[in-house]
Amino acid sequence: MYSYEEVLDQIENGRRFGNRPGVEITGIMLEQMGQPQNGMPFIHVAGTNGKGSVCAFLTSVFREAGLKVGTFISPHLIDFEERIMVDGRQISREDVTRIGNVLLEQEFGVTPTMFDYCVLMAVLYFKEQNCDLVIMETGLGGRLDSTNALGNPVVSVITRIGYDHMNILGNTIEEIAQEKAGIIKAGVPVVIAPQESEALAVLQRAAAAKGVRARCVQENDLQGAKAVQPGLLGAYQRENAATAMCAAQVAWTGCRIEKEKMKTVIARGIHRAVWPGRMEILSTEPFLMVDGAHNSNGIHALRTSLEELYPEEKFHFVMGVMADKDYEKMIGELLPIAMDFVTVTPESARALQGETLAEDIRKQGVPAHAITKVAEIPELLTPKEKTIALGSLYFIGELKSVYQNRA
């Protein structure tokens, strides 16, 4: 019998990417566990940016409707248990330990990765909890993703697609979109967030090939989302809110629910949504905001929001990213509104060294220096100026943990 710490150690030390795709490995695991996903209605969310926020909005909407909602997301910010929630409550350590032992004792005949184990743990937990609906976020892609072994969802959702994990998903926006489009299934409606034209064309072709009419988020949807005042801060959250609103409407198609009541429930859910680590203000005096923008698209959205919220202001930035990100484009997005940068090395084997990032920034003529410990950040804040910490969710999680321990 493994302890909680041993369960996590066993699961987290599984290879990040196995030789066989996750959809195959998880499919084998589900079969050997008796297909626990059968009869579990779920909404499947893929994309590059905004997946977590869309999941948060959808969770809030359907909880507002009185449903018991399971939510599966990744990665976690601070605690592993954040990945698996029911009605906003994290799975307990005791349940992680219990279900983890069941999975680790099983001889699957394949080598699961951490993500495969997480998907199985989530499905087993949601089944035990008798969830009315589950919101499932994909990992990296869609077509070969472990979550794609779960069968047909109620509705598929594809958020904005950008350049990310290019060593795995492809070097062009079309190639990446093709991978994300892998969650589109015959007979299942799909909602598509606003996209670059190249990505949109790929997604629409994929939907047509499956005989599915895509519901693309339009300008009037964005205005409708703005009107209900999304609970998550940032201009880019209107897009995520609109995507979630469209998905909720599609999911409710055919249900016996009054249209006006449905609109009220959706609006209230969008307004009440919460999601840690996305333009979240950790401190007002001195000011510190954190945001999990970790690629150039996400950084562009963050910059747009900062310019809207705090016009004419410039900011101190604290940045920690993975080496496989387009960090030079990220820097370029921030330079016009930056006073200076502090860089850190996130706790990950994939992390870009803070000094390397600082050197690249200094080449652009902007002051930058690296620090060795995230715990130093609170001491760097200035009284009358705003500091924005951004980048890898691993880094954001470390920083949030520092503030929790200071409380």
N, C-alpha and C positions, 0 to 999 in steps of 0.2 A: 504494500500500500504506500503510494507516494504521498508526501506532504504537499501542501500548496506550492511551496517554493520549488520542490522537486518536479511537480507537474509542469510548472511554467518553464523550468530549465529544460526538461525533456522536449516540450513543445517548441520553445523558442530556438533551440539549437538544431531543429530540423533545417535542412538546406533551404535557402530562400527560394531557389528555383530548382525543381526536380527535373529529371530527364524526360519524364512524361508530363504532358500538360495537366494542369489542375483539374480541368473538366473531366478528364479520364480517371484520375486518381480519386477525386471526390465521388465520382459516379460509382466506382468500385466500393468505396467505403460505405456509401449510402445503401448500396445493395446488400452488403454484408450486415448492415445494421437494421435490415428489414424495411428499407425505404420510408424512414420516419417523416420525410417531407411530403408524402402523399396526403392530400386533403388539407394542406396548409396554404391558404391564399397569401400571395406575396406580390409586392411591387418591386421590380428589378430596376436599379439605378446604375447606369454606367456614364462615362464621360471623363474629361480631364479636370476641369475646374467646376466647383460648385456641387459636387456629388453629396458631400456631407451636409451642406446647407439645405439642399433639396430634401434629403432624408429627414433633417430636423423639421422642416416645414410640414412634410407629409405626416410625420409622427404626431405633430401638434394638431394638425387638422383632424386626423382620424380619432385621436384621443378626445378632441372636442365633440366629435360625433358620438362618443360613448363607447367606442370600441376598445378592446384590450389589444395594445399594439406592441409588437416586438420590433426592435431595431438592431440591425447588425451593421457596424461601420469599422473602418480601419484607416490609419493606425490609431492607437490610443495616444492621448497626450501625456497622462501621468500613470494611470492604473490600467492594467490589462482588462479589468472588468468593464471599462468604458465601451469596449467593443460589442458587448451584448447587453441590451437593456430591454426591460418590459415596462411600459408606461413611464418611461423616463428614469426608472430605477435600475441601477447596475446589477448584474448577476452577482451573487455573493461569493466570497472566497471559498466558502464551504461547498457551494454548488460547482464552482470551477474545479475544486479538488475532486469531488465525487464523480462528475462527468468525465473529467480528465483521466482519472484512473480507469474508468470503463473503456475509454478509447485507447489508452496506452497498453492495456492488457489484451486488446484485440489483435490478432494476427491478420492483417489485411492483405499480405502478399505483395504490397507495394510500399514505397517510401514516401509517406506524406510530408509535406512541408508544414510550417507553422500555420499558414493560411488554410490549408486543407483541414487541419485539426480544429481551427477556429470556426470554420463553416459548420463542421459536424457538431461541435459543442453548441453552437447557436441553435441549430435545427432541433437538437434533442431537448434543449432547454425551452425553446418556444413551444414545442409539442407538449412538454410537461405542464407548461403554464397555460395551456389552452388558449393561445392567442387567437383573436379574431382575424388579425391581419398582421403581416410581417413586412417590414421595409428592409430590403437587402441591397447593400452597396457592393458593387464589384471591387475586386482588387485593382490590378493594373489595366486589364483590357476589357474583354467581353467574350469574344469567340471562344477562347481557350481558358477562360477564368473558371475557378473552382465553383463559383456560384451559378455558373451556367449549367451545372449538372442537376439543378433543382426542378427542371421541367418548365412548364408554361406558367408565367405569372399572370396576374390580373391585367397589368399594363406594364409595358417597358418604357423607361425614361432615359433619354440621352442628353446629358448636360453639355455645356460648351466644350468643344474639343480643341486642344492646343498641342504644342510640342512638349512631350513628356515621355520618359522611358523609351527614347527613340532606339536604344540598342536592342529593345525587345519588340516594340510595336511597329517600327518602321521609320524611315527617314523623311517621309513627306506627310503633309496633313491628310492626303487621300489614303495613304497606307494606314495611318493611325485610325482614321475614321472607319476604315473597313474592319479593323479589329473590334472597335467599339460596337459597330453594327451587328456583330455576332450575337447580340442578345435579342435581336429582332426575330420573332417567330411567327409562323403562319397562324392566323386566327387570333393573334394577340395585338391589340392596338398599341401604337407607339407614339410617345410625345417627344418632340425634338425641340430643345432650346435654341435660341438664335445662334447661328453658326456662320463661319466664313463660307463663301460660296462653294469652294472646292469640297469642304467637308459636307455641306448640306446636300450637294449633288450625289455624293456617295451614299449618304444615309437614305435619301429618297429613292435611289435606285434599289438599295437593299430591301427597303420596305415594299416597293413595287414587285420585286422578285418573289417576295413571300405572300403577295396578294393582300398586303396590309396598307391601308391609307394612313399616312403619317399626319399627326396633328402637330403642326409647326407653330411655335409661339410667335404671335404677331405683335405689332405696336400697340394695338388696343388692349392686348393682354398685359403688356408692360404698364400701361396707364392704369389698368384696373388694379394691378399689384401695388403701384405707388399710392393709390387712393386708400388702400386698407392699412397703410403704414406698417410694413413688415417689422417684426420684432427684432430682426438682426440688422445691425448698423452697416451702412455702406450702400452706395448707389448700385453696385453690382448685385446686391441682394434682391433688388426688384426683379432682375432677370431670373434669379433662382426661385423667388416667390411666385412669379408668373408661371414658371415651368411646373412648380408643385401644384398651383391652382388648376392648371390645365389637366395635369395627371389625376388630381382628385375628381374633377368633373367627369373625366373619361371613366375612371374606376366606378363612379356612381351611375353611369349610364345603364338604364334598365332596372335600377333599384327603385322601389316605391318610396320615393322621398320627394316632398314638395320642393319645387325649384327654388322658391324664396328661402325656405329653411336651409337648403343645401348651400346657397350663396352666403347666408349668414354664418353658418358653421365654418365654411371655408375661410371667410374673412376673419373670423375670430381666431381660428387656429393659426393663420398666417401672422396675425398681429401678436399673438402670445408666444411664438416660437422662440426658443433659446438654443444657442450653439456655442460652446466654449472655443476660444482660440481664433475666432473670426472677428476682426476689428473689435476686440474685447478690451475695455479700459481696465487695467489692473490697478492704476493709481491716478488720482486727479491732482494731488499736490505732493510731490511733483508729478507731472503728467507722464504716464506710460501706457501705450496701447500695444497690444500684440495682435499679429495677424499671420495666419498660416499660408500666406502667398509664397509658393515655392517654385514658380516658373514664370516666364515673361508675361503670359496672359494674365496670371493672377496678380502680378506686380502692376501691370497696366490698370487693372480694375481697382487695385488699392490706391494707386496714385490719383485716378479719377475721383474716387470717393474722398480722399484727403483734400483735394483741390476744391471739391464742392462743400465739404464741411468747414474747412479752414482756409478760405480764399486768401491769397497773397502771403501765406505763411510758409516758412521753411522749417525743416525738421532735422533733428539728430536721428540717425538710423543705426540700429543694431541688427546685424545680419549674420545668419548661420545657415549654410545650404549644403546640399549633397553635391558631390563632384560631377555627377552625371546630369546636372541641370544646366540650362542655358544661362549661366550666371552673368555672362558679359552683357547680354541683352537686358537682364534684370537690373544690372547696375545702370545701364544707359537710360532706362525708364525713370530711375529715381534721381539722377544727377540734377535735373532742373529744379527740384524742390528740396535738395539736400544741403545742409550746412556742413555735415561731416558724417563719417561712418566709424562705428566700432564693429569689429568682426570677431566671431567665435567659431570654434570647431565643435559641431554637434557630436553627441555620443553615438557614433555609428561607424561601422567599417567603411561605409560609402561616403563619409563626410569629406567635404573640401576643407583643407587646412585653412584656419583663420588668417594666417600670415600671407598665404597665397592670394586669398581674396582681397586682403588689405592692399597688397602690392598692386594688384590689377586696378583697384580704385584710385590709388595714388597716381598711377599713370594717366588717369583722366583729369588730374589737376585738382582733386578734392582730398582734403585731409582724411586719413584713415589709419587706425592702428588696431592690432589684434590684442585680445585679452585671453587668458588661459582658463578662466573660470566664469561660468554663467552667474555664480553667486556675487560677482563683483558688480554686476549691472546696476542694482539699486543705488550704489554709491556714485554712479556716474551721472545720474539725473540732475538736471538743472531746474531751479525754481520757476522761471518764467517762460521756459521753452518746452516744446513738446518732443518726446522721444517715441519713436516707433520701432518695435522689435518685430522682425519678420523672417520668414524663410521656412526651413524644415519644421514639420510638426514635432519632430523629436526635440528640436531646440526650444520651440514654444512650450512644450510640455515641461522641459527642464526649468524654464523660467517661471512658469506658473507654480511649479513645485517650490521654488525658492520663496515666492510670495506667500504661499500657503504656510510654509514653515516659519515665516516672519510674523504671521498673524497671532 
